[in-house]
Amino acid sequence: MSKIAPMLAAVGTEIPRGEGWVFEPKYDGIRILGFASGDGVALISRNGLDKTRQFPEIVDALREVHARAKRPFVIDGEVVAMRDGAPARFQELQSRMHVNDRDAIELHRSESPAALMVFDMLVDGKQALVAEPWRVRRKHLAALLRPPGRSNALRLSDVADDGEAMLRHARRHAWEGIIAKRADAAYDVGKRSRAWLKLKIEHRQEFVVGGWTEPRKSREHIGALLLGYYDADGRLVYAGHTGTGFSQRTLLDTYRRLRRLERKTSPFSTTPRTNERAHWAQPALVAEIKFNEWTADGRLRQPVFLGFRDDKSPREVTHEPESLGKQASSSHGRVRAAPARTAAASVKPTRRRRAARATYAPAPIRLSSRDAERIARQIEVMQQDGGSGALALPTGELEVSNLDKVFFPKTKHTKGDVMRFYARVAPYLLPAIADRPLVMKRFPNGVRGKAFYQQRAPADRPASVRVEPVSDDGLTTQERIIGGDLATLLYAVQLGAISIDPWHSRVQSVKYADYSIIDLDPGPRAPFRRVIEVAHVVKEVLDELGLHAVAKTSGASGIHIVLPLKTGVPNDGARIVAEVVARRVVERRPKIATVERWVKARPSGTVYVDFLQNIRGKTVAGVYSVRAQPQPSVSTPLQWSELTEDLDPTTLTIDSVLPRLRSKGDLWAKAMKTPNSLDAVLGRG
């Protein structure tokens, strides 16, 4: 039981609006799960360290509650230092966080007492509560800690419905910030979730210590710590140095820690220049730093050392967003998404929990053509004024840059051109990719440059971008970008993703496909007219099976034929129906069509009828996606009557598709309105 990993909060940039949110203080201490059972009491940090020895007053309080309740329980909270009966700041907890000597611990217990501010409950007796909404868990917790269960060392967190009022109170009393929580949210074990939002008033976060400098003049031991964070590619990025916030005692303690970690080479991706001689260290220590702001060149301004943390792995430390900062709110910034920690013995998600998680999808933001055009003009003006700036979007601001970079050298189309196209086509594209995980193939230097795929969401993504944990295969979960809003769409382009490639299922139901795809992929000697010929054979088979589909250009040399499906069709079902159609096509026209996967084994000049794109997590270019071809062609839905030998997919580009949309309408949305039932097909197949 003591291996459960806690749920983690994402960083928010403004107080969430609407009903269903509650607010708590953001306590300034160390995260702890408290376990009480017949086997005893344990205090476990978020990264699995046993802190039971360090805080005996909390252990005693938990024992008393367990003896009264006569049942095991697991609670979640923050250990804080107490001053004058109220939670104090993190610095005042530093002196006892790492102490192991029994006499020293007892001295701290009397002179600098600590308390566990309890805000959640995972287990109550034989009942696991993680699948229950917050409001239900809160009732269990309040009942457990009712007087006389509460004590100075075990306190129930404050909760309010008015976030604005709590934020004003937080500013007056110099809190670190507040936490917003969805009252209907389950407890997502070991995951970072936007059902919990940290709204930070101060600029502060953890940094990895990559070295130190020699002290100046009369100062002893060290001059300054050299600080960094990990970027999306796993590189330690230098963020600045600090020599402020140390006492003589902490200078000596810090030197002793670092001396054991000294190495010959810099751990930073780019070796920083220092005023004094630098000593490099293994990046094993995490320091809590308070600072004024980030500078334009990515450095910390006026950083102050607050203390070391052993409850967080260095690899979790990334560039955090600014959150609220000194303003009432801020709609931009970067969100840290630490890798989800796998619990050695976690609570298995139940069907009820999975259903509850599906309700967290944000309400769709309808984007009118007028709004889309306004945003496209913003991009145009920004490109003319230097190529970078902050776009004002419905879900917040988005920083964009290098809009004048040429993405398509042959036609001279720029990154700004691609971004403007996506802004204008967004009213049609966003509903098609709503709630779908996106796979990005990034071309940071244009279509002729080196490209790479990115599955996991970047750790330093803006707060306006939607990210959710997605299970790839039922075993592996990683945070992915989720489509459906303009900020997320344009952010993908900002990263150099030209095509928008969505999953065939939605994040709420990754086991089930919304459509089945038959991908017609011509071999080296197969002309496009042969792809058209095979597409018509597919249409004949579909008609015979009583199915309907929409055809679209792939944007390259192929055709995608897409069958909308009724709700609840497993991914295997989508694959099977595509396979039934594909094999019938090949039986009918074996000289021009094949289902042979190995390219070298395919008959010359044939078209590969690919039904395997329906496997979970597979993607093809989405509808209205720009492709990384010599010209900026677009994957465009077609009327069946348009599939003739005269069709030239290279003419369907970012310059021609929008006028076509206005004249022909959204053929994709029209086709998707009427799903196919596969019962009869699978029975006959």
C-alpha positions, 0 to 999 in steps of 0.5 A: 500500500505504501507504494502508491504515487500521489496525484499531481497538479498542472500549472494554471494561468488563471482562476478557472470559471464556472461551477464545479471548482473548489479552492485550497491554499497551496501549502509550502512544504513537502508532499506526503502520503500518510498510511495507517494500518494494523502494521503501523504508520508511515509517511512517504514522500511523492518520490517514495522516500520514507519520512516517518522518522523525521516527523514523530509528532505527525506519526503520533497523531496518525496513530491516535486517529487510527486507534479511534477509527479502528480501520486502515486509511491512506491520506494525502497532504503537505507537511509544513513547518508551523509558526504561531499556530499557522503554516510557515514557509518552506525555508523553516522546514529545511532544518529538519527535512534531512535530520536522522539523529534521534535527539536532534529530531526530538529537539526539532519536535519541541522547538520547530513543530510540523503539521500534516495539512491533509487535503485528500483521502485515497483509502478508507477501511476496505474502500478504495476512494480513488475512483470517487469524485473529490466531493465524496473523498472530502466527506470521508476525510472530514469524517475521519478527522472530525474532533477529536481526530484533529490535532495540532499535527494533523489538520484538515485543509481549508476549502472555499468556493470563491477562488477570487476571494481566496486569491486576494487572501493569499496575496495579503498573507504572502502565500505561495499560491492556491490550488483549484480542484474539480469537485467531480474529479477522481484521484488520478494516481501517479498522474499530473492532471488539469483537474487540479491546477496550481495557481502560483503567486510567486515566481519559484520552482525547483532547479537542478544543481549542475555545479558551483563556483569558488567563493569571493573574498571572505565568503567561505565554501561556495560562491554560487550554485549553477542551476538548470532544468531538463528540456524535452530532449533530456538536456540539462539547460543552464538557467543561471546562478545564485549565491543569495539565501545562504547562511554560514551553516547552509554554505557548509552543508551545501559544499559538503553535498556538492563535493561528493558529486564533483565531476570533471566536465559540465553537465549542461548542454551548453557550458556556461561562462562564470565569473569565478572558477567553476566546479561541475557536479553530477546533477543529483541535487534539486534546489528550491529557488525563488526569483523575480522573473525570467529574462528574455535570454532564458536566465533567472533574474534575482534568484534566491536559494530557499533549500534543497528538496529530496522529494523530487527527482532531478529528471522531473525538473523542467521549465515551469510556467509563470502562472499568476505571477504578480498579476491578477491573471496571465493567459500565457506561460509554459506548463511543466509536465513531469513524467508520470511515476509508475507506482510499484503497487498502484490502485487499478483504475475501475470502469467507474473511474475511467468513465469519470475521467472522460467527463474532463474534456473541455467544452468545445470552443466554436470558432467562427470564420470571422474569428478565424480570419481575425486570427489569420490577420494577426499572424500576417501583421506579426510576420510583417513586424518581425515574425514573432509575438503573442497571439490572442486566442480563445483559450489564452495567448500563444507565443509564436516565432520565426513566421518568415522562415521558409518551410517550402523552398520550391514555392517559397511558402513560409511558416506564417503561411502554414499557420495562417492556413490552419487558422482559416481552416480551423472552423472545419478542422478543429471538430475533426480532431477534437479530443484526439491525441496528435502525433507530430512529425516536426520539420523545424527547418522546413520540408528539406530539413531533417525531420523527427517524430514526437509522440510525447507532449513537450515539457515546456508547452504553453498553458493554453495547450491541451495535454492529457495522459494517454495509454498507448497499448493498455500498459504504457501511458504518456502525456500527449497533445490533444486536438480540438482548440486553436492554441493547440493546433497552432502550437504544433505548427510553431514546433514545426509540425506541418501535418496534423496526424490524429488518432482514430479514437478520442482520448476518452475512449482510446479502445474504440475507433470513430472511423475505419481507414483504407489507405491506398498507397501506390508502389514506385511504378504505379501512377496516380490514375491507378490509385483512382482505379483502385478507389473505384473498386473499393467503392464497388465493394462498399456499395455491395456491403451496404457501407458508405465512406468519404474519400480524401487525397492523402496530400501526397500520392495516395487516397484515404477512404474513411468509413465513419463508425457507430460508437463503441466499435473496438480498434480491432473491429475497425481493422477487420472491416477494412481488411474485409474490404481490402481483401475483396478488392484484391480478389477482384483486381489482383493485377493492380491491388495488393495487401502484401506488406513487404514492399519488395514482395509486392507485384510491380505497379500495384497499389497497396490497400493498407488496412493496418492503419487502424491499429491503436495509435496508428495515424495517417494525415488528418483531413485538411492537413498540410503535407510535407511535399515540394508544394504545400498540398492539403489532404482534401475530402472529395466527392466520388464523382471527382475521382477521375483521371483528371484529378491532380492532388498537387493542385489542392494546396493551402492556396486553393483548398479554402476557396473550394471549401467555401464553394463545396462545403465541408464534405468531411463533416457531412460524411461523418454525420451518418455512421456505419453499422458493422454488425452485418459486415462482420457477420458476412466477412 
